[in-house]
């Protein structure tokens, strides 16, 4: 999605399976974060779930530093930028990386709720209570036994899918209980589902600066209806959300890459560089070059 940034994908995992306890075409499980412990920023082209069992770790996620302590779970959606990873010497964690295609296949009718959690409410860390910690310990033990003893079983791939599906649903339940103010429910209304699909659709576009009609056509609704739903669900227009994600992309490019201004403008859907610079200054109160310099100072 982002040019000029190292991509971390399933291919990276397959190139060094020694760091993994389990891997297939759509998922991988490790008992550490070693696969992310390399220099530089990375675009994670997989969804990431990290349960910290002992010790602590910190990392920079997009533009914020995240600290993950024992008894906490971190969930990161694909296309996020991860950098500057630090780990305590006693870190013990379970890391699951998985494709969005796998989430689609395993979660079925709960997929919209999962995406609602990731893209609408944007909660990234949840603190586990004692009951949830005990439950996840059982999952971790069962996964370890299953991986170590049943690799040759005919039913191993299917049983792993079932275990991962159950684990994802448990995590959805845990987040629902942890953030009651986010108005999670056991099901989503038609309008909530449309808004969630819209946010997810914008997030996943390589070039997000499209018209409301473009997105409405993708979702098979009218522009007017999409705007009405966005207003009702978030108090913001569809155009506001498009602009928000475009601004995120600009921040990523001028924080993590050395690409020229003209290249960034083209990658993000601006045909006119002069208009691009005016747009950028309107929202960031600086030129792209000034913003990049400030970002480097902040990172250091």
C-alpha positions in Angstrom: 0.0 0.0 0.0 2.7 2.5 1.0 5.6 3.0 -1.4 9.0 3.5 0.2 8.3 1.5 3.4 9.4 -2.0 4.0 6.4 -4.4 3.8 6.0 -7.2 6.3 3.8 -9.9 4.8 3.3 -13.7 4.8 6.3 -14.0 2.5 8.5 -12.6 5.3 7.2 -15.2 7.7 7.9 -18.1 5.3 11.4 -16.9 4.7 12.4 -17.5 8.4 10.1 -20.2 9.8 12.6 -20.8 12.7 10.9 -17.9 14.6 7.5 -19.5 14.3 5.6 -22.3 16.2 3.1 -22.6 13.4 2.5 -21.2 10.0 0.4 -21.7 6.8 -0.6 -19.6 3.9 -2.9 -17.4 6.1 -1.7 -17.4 9.7 1.4 -17.7 11.9 1.9 -18.2 15.6 5.0 -17.3 17.6 5.9 -17.2 21.2 7.8 -13.9 20.8 8.0 -10.7 18.7 11.4 -11.6 17.1 9.9 -11.4 13.6 9.3 -7.6 14.1 12.6 -6.9 15.8 14.4 -5.5 12.8 15.6 -1.9 12.1 13.3 0.6 10.4 9.6 1.1 10.0 7.4 -1.7 8.6 4.0 -1.8 7.0 2.3 -4.8 8.5 0.3 -6.5 5.7 -1.2 -8.9 8.2 -3.4 -8.4 11.2 -1.5 -8.7 14.4 -2.7 -10.0 17.8 -0.2 -10.0 20.7 -1.0 -11.3 24.2 1.7 -10.3 26.7 1.9 -13.0 29.4 5.0 -11.7 31.2 7.4 -8.8 31.0 6.6 -5.8 28.7 7.2 -4.4 25.3 6.7 -1.1 23.6 6.5 0.0 20.0 5.6 2.9 17.8 2.3 2.2 16.0 1.7 4.7 13.2 2.4 7.9 15.2 1.9 6.9 18.8 4.0 4.9 21.2 2.2 1.8 22.5 3.2 0.1 25.8 2.1 -3.5 26.3 2.4 -5.0 29.8 1.7 -8.4 31.2 -2.0 -9.3 31.1 -2.7 -7.1 28.1 -3.6 -7.8 24.5 -2.8 -5.7 21.5 -4.7 -5.9 18.3 -3.3 -4.2 15.2 -5.1 -4.1 11.8 -3.3 -4.7 8.5 -1.6 -1.8 6.8 -0.5 -0.3 10.1 3.0 1.0 10.5 5.2 -0.5 13.2 8.6 0.7 14.3 11.0 1.2 17.2 10.3 -2.1 19.0 11.7 -2.5 22.6 11.3 -5.7 24.7 12.1 -6.5 28.3 14.5 -9.4 28.8 11.7 -11.5 30.4 9.1 -10.9 27.7 6.8 -13.9 27.2 4.1 -13.4 24.7 1.8 -15.2 22.2 1.8 -13.5 18.7 -0.7 -14.4 16.1 -0.5 -12.9 12.6 -3.3 -13.6 10.1 -4.7 -12.4 6.8 -7.9 -10.5 6.5 -9.1 -13.3 4.2 -8.7 -15.8 7.1 -10.7 -13.4 9.3 -13.5 -13.3 6.7 -13.5 -17.1 6.4 -13.5 -17.8 10.2 -15.7 -15.0 11.6 -18.6 -15.2 9.1 -21.6 -13.2 10.5 -19.4 -11.7 13.2 -17.0 -10.2 10.8 -18.7 -6.8 10.8 -18.4 -6.6 14.6 -14.7 -7.4 14.3 -14.2 -4.7 11.8 -16.3 -2.4 13.9 -13.9 -2.9 16.8 -10.8 -2.4 14.6 -11.8 0.5 12.4 -14.6 2.4 14.1 -13.7 2.3 17.8 -9.9 1.9 17.2 -9.2 0.4 20.5 -5.8 -1.3 20.3 -5.1 -2.6 23.9 -7.3 -4.3 26.4 -6.4 -5.3 30.0 -7.5 -8.8 30.8 -9.2 -9.7 34.0 -8.2 -12.8 35.9 -10.9 -14.9 34.3 -9.9 -13.9 30.8 -6.2 -14.5 31.6 -6.9 -18.0 32.8 -9.0 -18.6 29.7 -6.3 -17.5 27.3 -3.7 -19.6 29.2 -5.8 -22.6 28.4 -5.9 -21.5 24.8 -2.2 -21.1 24.7 -1.6 -24.5 26.2 -4.0 -26.2 23.9 -2.5 -24.5 20.8 1.0 -25.5 21.9 0.0 -29.2 22.4 -1.9 -29.2 19.2 1.0 -27.8 17.2 3.6 -30.1 18.8 1.6 -33.3 18.6 -0.8 -33.2 15.6 1.1 -31.7 12.7 0.8 -34.9 10.7 -3.0 -35.3 11.3 -5.3 -35.2 8.3 -7.6 -32.9 10.3 -4.8 -30.6 11.7 -5.4 -27.7 9.3 -9.2 -27.7 9.9 -8.8 -28.0 13.6 -6.4 -25.1 13.7 -8.9 -23.0 11.8 -11.6 -23.9 14.4 -9.3 -23.0 17.3 -8.3 -19.7 15.8 -12.0 -18.9 15.0 -12.9 -19.6 18.6 -10.0 -17.5 19.9 -11.0 -14.5 17.7 -14.6 -14.7 19.0 -13.3 -14.8 22.5 -11.2 -11.7 21.8 -14.2 -10.0 20.4 -16.1 -10.8 23.6 -13.3 -9.5 25.8 -13.1 -6.2 23.9 -16.9 -5.9 24.1 -16.7 -6.3 27.9 -13.7 -4.0 28.3 -15.2 -1.1 26.3 -18.9 -0.9 27.1 -18.9 2.8 26.2 -18.3 1.9 22.6 -21.8 0.6 22.2 -20.8 -2.9 21.0 -23.7 -5.2 20.6 -24.3 -8.8 19.8 -25.4 -7.7 16.3 -25.2 -4.6 14.1 -28.0 -2.8 12.5 -28.0 -2.3 8.7 -26.8 1.3 9.1 -24.0 0.2 11.5 -22.9 -2.5 9.1 -22.8 0.0 6.2 -20.8 2.5 8.2 -18.3 -0.1 9.3 -18.0 -1.4 5.7 -17.4 2.1 4.5 -14.6 2.8 7.1 -13.0 -0.5 6.3 -13.3 0.2 2.6 -11.5 3.5 2.8 -8.8 2.1 5.1 -8.0 -0.6 2.6 -7.8 1.6 -0.5 -4.3 2.2 -1.9 -5.5 5.7 -3.1 -8.1 6.9 -0.6 -8.8 10.3 -2.2 -11.9 9.2 -4.1 -15.3 10.8 -4.2 -18.1 9.8 -2.0 -19.9 8.5 -5.1 -16.9 6.2 -5.8 -17.2 4.7 -2.3 -21.0 4.6 -2.5 -20.8 2.6 -5.8 -18.4 0.1 -4.2 -20.9 -0.4 -1.4 -23.9 -0.5 -3.8 -25.7 2.5 -2.2 -26.4 6.1 -3.2 -24.1 8.9 -2.2 -26.9 10.6 -0.3 -27.7 7.5 1.7 -24.1 6.9 2.6 -23.7 10.5 3.8 -26.9 10.2 5.8 -25.7 7.0 7.5 -22.2 8.4 8.3 -23.8 11.5 9.9 -26.2 9.4 11.9 -23.5 6.9 13.1 -20.6 9.3 13.7 -21.8 12.9 13.5 -19.4 13.3 10.6 -19.9 13.2 6.9 -18.6 10.6 4.5 -16.3 13.2 3.1 -14.8 13.9 6.6 -13.8 10.3 7.0 -12.2 10.1 3.5 -10.2 13.3 4.3 -9.2 11.8 7.7 -7.7 8.7 6.1 -6.0 10.7 3.4 -4.4 12.9 6.1 -3.2 9.7 7.8 -1.5 8.5 4.6 0.2 11.9 4.2 1.5 11.7 7.8 2.9 8.2 7.1 4.6 9.2 3.9 6.3 12.3 5.4 7.2 10.6 8.7 8.5 7.3 7.4 9.7 7.8 3.8 12.1 10.0 1.9 9.9 10.2 -1.2 9.7 13.4 -3.1 6.7 15.7 -2.6 5.6 15.2 -6.2 5.7 11.4 -5.8 3.7 11.5 -2.5 1.1 13.8 -4.1 0.6 11.3 -7.0 0.5 8.3 -4.8 -2.2 9.8 -2.7 -4.4 10.9 -5.6 -3.4 14.6 -6.1 -2.8 15.4 -9.7 -1.8 19.0 -9.1 1.2 19.5 -6.9 0.4 23.1 -6.2 -3.0 22.2 -4.9 -1.5 19.4 -2.9 0.9 21.7 -1.1 -2.0 24.1 -0.3 -4.1 21.2 0.9 -1.3 20.0 3.1 -0.5 23.4 4.6 -4.2 23.9 5.4 -4.4 20.9 7.6 -0.8 20.6 8.9 0.1 24.3 9.1 3.5 23.6 7.5 4.9 22.6 4.2 5.5 18.9 3.5 9.3 19.5 3.9 8.9 21.3 7.2 6.6 18.5 8.5 9.1 15.8 7.5 11.9 17.6 9.4 9.7 18.1 12.5 8.7 14.4 12.3 12.4 13.3 12.3 13.1 15.5 15.3 10.2 14.0 17.1 11.2 10.4 16.4 14.7 11.1 17.6 
